[in-house]
Amino acid sequence: MNNTSSTLTAKSFCFLVWLLGLFCQEVGTCDVPWERYGRNCYRYYASVANYDDANANCAAEGGHLVTTKTGDVHNFVMALRPSGGDMWIGLKDLTGNAMTMGPAGDWQWADGSRGPLNWQTWAASQLGGSCISQDGTQGNDWLRNSCTSQFAYMCQKPLGNNDGLWRKTRTSKQADSNLSTKTEYASTLTECAIKCLGEPSCIAFNIGPSVLGRHECVMFDNYGKDDNLYTDNDDWNFYEFVQ
């Protein structure tokens, strides 16, 4: 369910469905094939473009070129992209001095924020240029390039907001799939629901009793033929996603 109208807020909607025996949790999700990290969604594009065209393509998707402002984001991006070759990131030197080789410059990130750069990782060998790529041949460090160069790129956009609506049942429709055997651990029901929504194909989950403050969270991506009925004394609870 998308954002509710002005006459029915997300909080009042969740209260109403709680009265109906449903579980509602507002969470953030990324559309397939975008990947979530923190409060943003990321997607790699293998098709090449110059810096401005790549950023325009990202803007058409509701975002901008990726901004690797911290080492943690840099490492995530490095793991998400294929190895080798250059990839545009959203960083540009506004001085326009194409002969500059080092980190000095008037820096602007693709999200509009300006320098100084609080975190940076420059490749040892520099070509010169105003736009920055991640160099897959030099440990994914930053490399100055001409903004007209044609490279792959990665887009970043804010996490979307969906209202996750779940129905609790006494019937667990087991699934014969890889997700049916995937078990993670969560400290709360909400966390288990968010983990399920983080899996693009997850449609239901079982959550077990608390053991030392942790619950088993078993996720499913399709319904099987057989139903497993639980008694009122069963410590496990089954929730299925309601579109």
Long-range contacts (C-beta under 8 A, 24 or more apart in sequence): 1-162, 1-163, 1-165, 1-243, 2-162, 2-163, 3-161, 3-163, 4-163, 10-163, 13-163, 14-163, 17-165, 21-167, 21-168, 22-165, 22-166, 22-167, 22-168, 22-242, 23-165, 23-166, 23-167, 23-168, 23-189, 23-193, 23-239, 24-163, 24-164, 24-165, 24-166, 25-163, 25-164, 25-166, 25-190, 25-193, 25-194, 26-161, 26-162, 26-163, 26-164, 27-161, 27-162, 27-164, 27-193, 27-194, 27-197, 28-159, 28-160, 28-161, 28-162, 29-159, 29-160, 29-162, 29-197, 29-198, 30-159, 30-160, 31-160, 32-200, 34-157, 35-80, 36-159, 36-198, 37-73, 37-76, 38-73, 39-158, 39-159, 40-156, 40-157, 40-158, 40-159, 41-156, 41-157, 41-158, 41-159, 41-160, 42-66, 42-76, 42-77, 42-80, 42-154, 42-155, 42-156, 43-154, 43-155, 44-80, 44-81, 44-82, 44-87, 44-152, 44-153, 44-154, 45-152, 45-153, 45-154, 45-155, 46-82, 46-152, 47-152, 48-150, 48-151, 48-152, 49-88, 49-150, 49-151, 49-153, 50-147, 50-148, 50-149, 50-150, 51-88, 51-92, 51-131, 51-147, 51-148, 51-149, 52-147, 54-88, 54-151, 54-153, 55-88, 55-90, 55-110, 57-153, 57-155, 58-90, 58-110, 58-153, 58-155, 58-156, 58-157, 61-155, 61-157, 62-157, 62-158, 63-155, 63-156, 63-157, 63-158, 64-90, 64-110, 64-111, 64-155, 64-156, 64-157, 65-89, 65-90, 65-110, 65-153, 65-154, 65-155, 65-156, 66-90, 66-110, 66-153, 66-154, 66-155, 66-156, 67-91, 67-109, 67-110, 67-111, 67-113, 67-156, 68-134, 69-109, 69-118, 69-119, 70-119, 71-119, 71-121, 74-119, 74-121, 74-140, 77-134, 77-140, 77-154, 78-134, 78-140, 80-154, 81-134, 81-136, 81-140, 81-152, 81-154, 82-136, 83-136, 84-136, 84-137, 85-136, 85-137, 85-151, 85-152, 86-133, 86-134, 86-135, 86-136, 86-143, 86-145, 86-149, 86-151, 86-152, 87-133, 87-134, 87-136, 87-151, 87-152, 87-153, 87-154, 88-131, 88-132, 88-133, 88-134, 88-151, 88-152, 88-153, 88-154, 89-132, 89-133, 89-134, 89-142, 89-154, 90-156, 91-131, 91-132, 91-142, 92-130, 92-131, 92-132, 92-147, 93-130, 93-131, 93-132, 93-144, 94-130, 95-130, 96-130, 97-130, 98-128, 98-129, 98-130, 98-146, 99-128, 100-128, 100-130, 100-144, 101-126, 101-128, 101-144, 102-126, 105-130, 162-197, 164-193, 164-194, 164-197, 164-241, 165-241, 165-242, 166-193, 166-239, 166-240, 166-241, 166-242, 167-239, 167-240, 167-242, 168-237, 168-238, 168-239, 169-238, 169-239, 169-240, 170-229, 170-230, 170-232, 170-238, 171-227, 171-228, 171-229, 171-230, 171-238, 172-206, 172-227, 172-228, 172-229, 172-230, 172-236, 172-238, 173-204, 173-220, 173-223, 173-224, 173-226, 173-227, 173-228, 173-240, 174-220, 174-224, 174-226, 174-227, 174-228, 175-204, 175-220, 175-221, 175-222, 175-223, 175-224, 176-222, 176-224, 177-220, 177-221, 177-222, 178-221, 179-219, 179-220, 179-221, 180-218, 180-219, 180-220, 180-221, 180-224, 182-218, 182-219, 183-216, 183-217, 183-218, 184-217, 184-219, 185-214, 185-215, 185-216, 185-217, 186-214, 186-215, 186-217, 187-213, 187-214, 187-215, 188-215, 189-215, 189-237, 189-239, 191-217, 192-217, 193-239, 195-219, 196-241, 197-241, 202-241, 203-240, 203-241, 204-238, 204-239, 204-240, 204-241, 205-238, 205-239, 206-236, 206-237, 206-238, 206-239, 207-236, 207-237, 207-239, 208-235, 208-236, 209-235, 209-236
